Amino acid sequence: MPSRNVTLSVDSDLYDKYKEHCKKKGLLISRQFEIMIEEQLGVET
């Protein structure tokens, strides 16, 4: 499936905390965003 770049505005402190959270767990922020969208839409991967 092709990818698309998106631009989001997110609270800077919130983003920094989540970025560090993902880094500690070895997660990609972009994939976490994808998973959240899939859950919201009820899409199975």
PyMOL Python script that loads the backbone (N, CA, C, O; Angstrom):
from pymol import cmd

cmd.read_pdbstr("""\
ATOM      1  N   MET A   1       0.848  -1.174   0.000  1.00  0.00           N
ATOM      2  CA  MET A   1       0.000   0.000   0.000  1.00  0.00           C
ATOM      3  C   MET A   1       0.894   1.237   0.000  1.00  0.00           C
ATOM      4  O   MET A   1       1.831   1.312   0.795  1.00  0.00           O
ATOM      5  N   PRO A   2       0.626   2.208  -0.872  1.00  0.00           N
ATOM      6  CA  PRO A   2       1.444   3.412  -0.903  1.00  0.00           C
ATOM      7  C   PRO A   2       1.274   4.236   0.376  1.00  0.00           C
ATOM      8  O   PRO A   2       0.236   4.178   1.034  1.00  0.00           O
ATOM      9  N   SER A   3       2.301   4.994   0.708  1.00  0.00           N
ATOM     10  CA  SER A   3       2.271   5.849   1.895  1.00  0.00           C
ATOM     11  C   SER A   3       1.981   7.279   1.489  1.00  0.00           C
ATOM     12  O   SER A   3       2.165   7.666   0.335  1.00  0.00           O
ATOM     13  N   ARG A   4       1.525   8.058   2.460  1.00  0.00           N
ATOM     14  CA  ARG A   4       1.260   9.474   2.246  1.00  0.00           C
ATOM     15  C   ARG A   4       1.852  10.245   3.416  1.00  0.00           C
ATOM     16  O   ARG A   4       1.684   9.856   4.572  1.00  0.00           O
ATOM     17  N   ASN A   5       2.536  11.322   3.119  1.00  0.00           N
ATOM     18  CA  ASN A   5       3.046  12.204   4.168  1.00  0.00           C
ATOM     19  C   ASN A   5       1.935  13.155   4.586  1.00  0.00           C
ATOM     20  O   ASN A   5       1.187  13.660   3.749  1.00  0.00           O
ATOM     21  N   VAL A   6       1.834  13.394   5.893  1.00  0.00           N
ATOM     22  CA  VAL A   6       0.840  14.328   6.417  1.00  0.00           C
ATOM     23  C   VAL A   6       1.531  15.292   7.375  1.00  0.00           C
ATOM     24  O   VAL A   6       2.558  14.975   7.975  1.00  0.00           O
ATOM     25  N   THR A   7       0.947  16.462   7.498  1.00  0.00           N
ATOM     26  CA  THR A   7       1.447  17.456   8.439  1.00  0.00           C
ATOM     27  C   THR A   7       0.387  17.657   9.507  1.00  0.00           C
ATOM     28  O   THR A   7      -0.779  17.900   9.198  1.00  0.00           O
ATOM     29  N   LEU A   8       0.798  17.556  10.764  1.00  0.00           N
ATOM     30  CA  LEU A   8      -0.124  17.705  11.886  1.00  0.00           C
ATOM     31  C   LEU A   8       0.375  18.784  12.827  1.00  0.00           C
ATOM     32  O   LEU A   8       1.581  18.987  12.970  1.00  0.00           O
ATOM     33  N   SER A   9      -0.549  19.470  13.464  1.00  0.00           N
ATOM     34  CA  SER A   9      -0.188  20.393  14.543  1.00  0.00           C
ATOM     35  C   SER A   9      -0.538  19.713  15.856  1.00  0.00           C
ATOM     36  O   SER A   9      -1.692  19.361  16.101  1.00  0.00           O
ATOM     37  N   VAL A  10       0.471  19.533  16.695  1.00  0.00           N
ATOM     38  CA  VAL A  10       0.299  18.846  17.971  1.00  0.00           C
ATOM     39  C   VAL A  10       1.009  19.673  19.036  1.00  0.00           C
ATOM     40  O   VAL A  10       2.059  20.263  18.780  1.00  0.00           O
ATOM     41  N   ASP A  11       0.429  19.709  20.228  1.00  0.00           N
ATOM     42  CA  ASP A  11       1.064  20.396  21.337  1.00  0.00           C
ATOM     43  C   ASP A  11       2.507  19.909  21.475  1.00  0.00           C
ATOM     44  O   ASP A  11       2.758  18.706  21.531  1.00  0.00           O
ATOM     45  N   SER A  12       3.432  20.830  21.529  1.00  0.00           N
ATOM     46  CA  SER A  12       4.853  20.504  21.530  1.00  0.00           C
ATOM     47  C   SER A  12       5.258  19.620  22.711  1.00  0.00           C
ATOM     48  O   SER A  12       5.988  18.646  22.530  1.00  0.00           O
ATOM     49  N   ASP A  13       4.796  19.950  23.906  1.00  0.00           N
ATOM     50  CA  ASP A  13       5.138  19.149  25.084  1.00  0.00           C
ATOM     51  C   ASP A  13       4.563  17.746  24.982  1.00  0.00           C
ATOM     52  O   ASP A  13       5.232  16.771  25.325  1.00  0.00           O
ATOM     53  N   LEU A  14       3.340  17.641  24.518  1.00  0.00           N
ATOM     54  CA  LEU A  14       2.691  16.344  24.356  1.00  0.00           C
ATOM     55  C   LEU A  14       3.450  15.498  23.336  1.00  0.00           C
ATOM     56  O   LEU A  14       3.692  14.311  23.560  1.00  0.00           O
ATOM     57  N   TYR A  15       3.819  16.108  22.230  1.00  0.00           N
ATOM     58  CA  TYR A  15       4.572  15.401  21.196  1.00  0.00           C
ATOM     59  C   TYR A  15       5.911  14.895  21.737  1.00  0.00           C
ATOM     60  O   TYR A  15       6.290  13.746  21.511  1.00  0.00           O
ATOM     61  N   ASP A  16       6.618  15.766  22.449  1.00  0.00           N
ATOM     62  CA  ASP A  16       7.922  15.383  22.997  1.00  0.00           C
ATOM     63  C   ASP A  16       7.797  14.210  23.971  1.00  0.00           C
ATOM     64  O   ASP A  16       8.621  13.296  23.952  1.00  0.00           O
ATOM     65  N   LYS A  17       6.775  14.237  24.815  1.00  0.00           N
ATOM     66  CA  LYS A  17       6.558  13.135  25.760  1.00  0.00           C
ATOM     67  C   LYS A  17       6.237  11.841  25.022  1.00  0.00           C
ATOM     68  O   LYS A  17       6.747  10.778  25.376  1.00  0.00           O
ATOM     69  N   TYR A  18       5.392  11.928  23.996  1.00  0.00           N
ATOM     70  CA  TYR A  18       5.020  10.722  23.252  1.00  0.00           C
ATOM     71  C   TYR A  18       6.193  10.197  22.436  1.00  0.00           C
ATOM     72  O   TYR A  18       6.371   8.986  22.304  1.00  0.00           O
ATOM     73  N   LYS A  19       6.990  11.102  21.891  1.00  0.00           N
ATOM     74  CA  LYS A  19       8.173  10.709  21.136  1.00  0.00           C
ATOM     75  C   LYS A  19       9.124   9.919  22.034  1.00  0.00           C
ATOM     76  O   LYS A  19       9.661   8.890  21.623  1.00  0.00           O
ATOM     77  N   GLU A  20       9.330  10.400  23.250  1.00  0.00           N
ATOM     78  CA  GLU A  20      10.210   9.707  24.198  1.00  0.00           C
ATOM     79  C   GLU A  20       9.610   8.355  24.602  1.00  0.00           C
ATOM     80  O   GLU A  20      10.329   7.363  24.722  1.00  0.00           O
ATOM     81  N   HIS A  21       8.306   8.324  24.808  1.00  0.00           N
ATOM     82  CA  HIS A  21       7.600   7.076  25.135  1.00  0.00           C
ATOM     83  C   HIS A  21       7.816   6.040  24.036  1.00  0.00           C
ATOM     84  O   HIS A  21       8.141   4.887  24.318  1.00  0.00           O
ATOM     85  N   CYS A  22       7.635   6.451  22.795  1.00  0.00           N
ATOM     86  CA  CYS A  22       7.822   5.543  21.663  1.00  0.00           C
ATOM     87  C   CYS A  22       9.269   5.096  21.551  1.00  0.00           C
ATOM     88  O   CYS A  22       9.541   3.931  21.262  1.00  0.00           O
ATOM     89  N   LYS A  23      10.191   6.007  21.775  1.00  0.00           N
ATOM     90  CA  LYS A  23      11.613   5.671  21.690  1.00  0.00           C
ATOM     91  C   LYS A  23      11.972   4.594  22.715  1.00  0.00           C
ATOM     92  O   LYS A  23      12.675   3.637  22.389  1.00  0.00           O
ATOM     93  N   LYS A  24      11.495   4.747  23.947  1.00  0.00           N
ATOM     94  CA  LYS A  24      11.782   3.777  25.010  1.00  0.00           C
ATOM     95  C   LYS A  24      11.232   2.396  24.684  1.00  0.00           C
ATOM     96  O   LYS A  24      11.824   1.381  25.051  1.00  0.00           O
ATOM     97  N   LYS A  25      10.092   2.363  23.989  1.00  0.00           N
ATOM     98  CA  LYS A  25       9.444   1.098  23.661  1.00  0.00           C
ATOM     99  C   LYS A  25       9.818   0.570  22.275  1.00  0.00           C
ATOM    100  O   LYS A  25       9.346  -0.486  21.854  1.00  0.00           O
ATOM    101  N   GLY A  26      10.669   1.315  21.575  1.00  0.00           N
ATOM    102  CA  GLY A  26      11.095   0.891  20.241  1.00  0.00           C
ATOM    103  C   GLY A  26       9.986   0.986  19.210  1.00  0.00           C
ATOM    104  O   GLY A  26       9.917   0.169  18.291  1.00  0.00           O
ATOM    105  N   LEU A  27       9.114   1.982  19.356  1.00  0.00           N
ATOM    106  CA  LEU A  27       7.976   2.159  18.459  1.00  0.00           C
ATOM    107  C   LEU A  27       8.209   3.323  17.510  1.00  0.00           C
ATOM    108  O   LEU A  27       8.965   4.246  17.815  1.00  0.00           O
ATOM    109  N   LEU A  28       7.557   3.273  16.362  1.00  0.00           N
ATOM    110  CA  LEU A  28       7.573   4.377  15.410  1.00  0.00           C
ATOM    111  C   LEU A  28       6.316   5.222  15.624  1.00  0.00           C
ATOM    112  O   LEU A  28       5.206   4.692  15.656  1.00  0.00           O
ATOM    113  N   ILE A  29       6.491   6.515  15.768  1.00  0.00           N
ATOM    114  CA  ILE A  29       5.337   7.394  15.979  1.00  0.00           C
ATOM    115  C   ILE A  29       4.354   7.277  14.827  1.00  0.00           C
ATOM    116  O   ILE A  29       3.145   7.217  15.049  1.00  0.00           O
ATOM    117  N   SER A  30       4.855   7.244  13.605  1.00  0.00           N
ATOM    118  CA  SER A  30       3.966   7.181  12.446  1.00  0.00           C
ATOM    119  C   SER A  30       3.130   5.908  12.453  1.00  0.00           C
ATOM    120  O   SER A  30       1.953   5.937  12.091  1.00  0.00           O
ATOM    121  N   ARG A  31       3.730   4.789  12.862  1.00  0.00           N
ATOM    122  CA  ARG A  31       2.969   3.523  12.905  1.00  0.00           C
ATOM    123  C   ARG A  31       1.938   3.567  14.017  1.00  0.00           C
ATOM    124  O   ARG A  31       0.846   3.018  13.862  1.00  0.00           O
ATOM    125  N   GLN A  32       2.254   4.202  15.132  1.00  0.00           N
ATOM    126  CA  GLN A  32       1.285   4.325  16.219  1.00  0.00           C
ATOM    127  C   GLN A  32       0.083   5.159  15.771  1.00  0.00           C
ATOM    128  O   GLN A  32      -1.057   4.865  16.131  1.00  0.00           O
ATOM    129  N   PHE A  33       0.350   6.190  14.988  1.00  0.00           N
ATOM    130  CA  PHE A  33      -0.726   7.018  14.439  1.00  0.00           C
ATOM    131  C   PHE A  33      -1.602   6.188  13.500  1.00  0.00           C
ATOM    132  O   PHE A  33      -2.829   6.279  13.541  1.00  0.00           O
ATOM    133  N   GLU A  34      -0.961   5.377  12.654  1.00  0.00           N
ATOM    134  CA  GLU A  34      -1.696   4.496  11.743  1.00  0.00           C
ATOM    135  C   GLU A  34      -2.596   3.528  12.507  1.00  0.00           C
ATOM    136  O   GLU A  34      -3.757   3.331  12.149  1.00  0.00           O
ATOM    137  N   ILE A  35      -2.049   2.931  13.558  1.00  0.00           N
ATOM    138  CA  ILE A  35      -2.816   1.980  14.372  1.00  0.00           C
ATOM    139  C   ILE A  35      -4.023   2.674  14.984  1.00  0.00           C
ATOM    140  O   ILE A  35      -5.116   2.107  14.992  1.00  0.00           O
ATOM    141  N   MET A  36      -3.850   3.895  15.500  1.00  0.00           N
ATOM    142  CA  MET A  36      -4.954   4.638  16.089  1.00  0.00           C
ATOM    143  C   MET A  36      -6.059   4.883  15.051  1.00  0.00           C
ATOM    144  O   MET A  36      -7.242   4.735  15.358  1.00  0.00           O
ATOM    145  N   ILE A  37      -5.672   5.258  13.826  1.00  0.00           N
ATOM    146  CA  ILE A  37      -6.652   5.498  12.764  1.00  0.00           C
ATOM    147  C   ILE A  37      -7.389   4.199  12.422  1.00  0.00           C
ATOM    148  O   ILE A  37      -8.612   4.191  12.279  1.00  0.00           O
ATOM    149  N   GLU A  38      -6.640   3.107  12.294  1.00  0.00           N
ATOM    150  CA  GLU A  38      -7.260   1.817  11.990  1.00  0.00           C
ATOM    151  C   GLU A  38      -8.262   1.422  13.061  1.00  0.00           C
ATOM    152  O   GLU A  38      -9.346   0.932  12.743  1.00  0.00           O
ATOM    153  N   GLU A  39      -7.918   1.626  14.324  1.00  0.00           N
ATOM    154  CA  GLU A  39      -8.840   1.308  15.420  1.00  0.00           C
ATOM    155  C   GLU A  39     -10.086   2.182  15.353  1.00  0.00           C
ATOM    156  O   GLU A  39     -11.198   1.699  15.563  1.00  0.00           O
ATOM    157  N   GLN A  40      -9.902   3.471  15.061  1.00  0.00           N
ATOM    158  CA  GLN A  40     -11.047   4.388  14.982  1.00  0.00           C
ATOM    159  C   GLN A  40     -11.994   3.995  13.843  1.00  0.00           C
ATOM    160  O   GLN A  40     -13.211   4.137  13.963  1.00  0.00           O
ATOM    161  N   LEU A  41     -11.429   3.503  12.742  1.00  0.00           N
ATOM    162  CA  LEU A  41     -12.239   3.140  11.579  1.00  0.00           C
ATOM    163  C   LEU A  41     -12.706   1.688  11.613  1.00  0.00           C
ATOM    164  O   LEU A  41     -13.528   1.275  10.795  1.00  0.00           O
ATOM    165  N   GLY A  42     -12.178   0.913  12.563  1.00  0.00           N
ATOM    166  CA  GLY A  42     -12.523  -0.504  12.620  1.00  0.00           C
ATOM    167  C   GLY A  42     -11.928  -1.297  11.472  1.00  0.00           C
ATOM    168  O   GLY A  42     -12.514  -2.280  11.017  1.00  0.00           O
ATOM    169  N   VAL A  43     -10.751  -0.864  10.998  1.00  0.00           N
ATOM    170  CA  VAL A  43     -10.074  -1.508   9.885  1.00  0.00           C
ATOM    171  C   VAL A  43      -9.142  -2.578  10.428  1.00  0.00           C
ATOM    172  O   VAL A  43      -8.406  -2.340  11.385  1.00  0.00           O
ATOM    173  N   GLU A  44      -9.174  -3.756   9.818  1.00  0.00           N
ATOM    174  CA  GLU A  44      -8.261  -4.827  10.198  1.00  0.00           C
ATOM    175  C   GLU A  44      -7.051  -4.795   9.284  1.00  0.00           C
ATOM    176  O   GLU A  44      -7.176  -4.604   8.075  1.00  0.00           O
ATOM    177  N   THR A  45      -5.861  -4.984   9.881  1.00  0.00           N
ATOM    178  CA  THR A  45      -4.648  -5.005   9.054  1.00  0.00           C
ATOM    179  C   THR A  45      -4.261  -6.404   8.685  1.00  0.00           C
ATOM    180  O   THR A  45      -3.264  -6.607   7.991  1.00  0.00           O
TER     181      THR A  45
END
""", "prot")
cmd.dss("prot")
cmd.show_as("cartoon", "prot")
cmd.util.cbc("prot")
cmd.orient("prot")
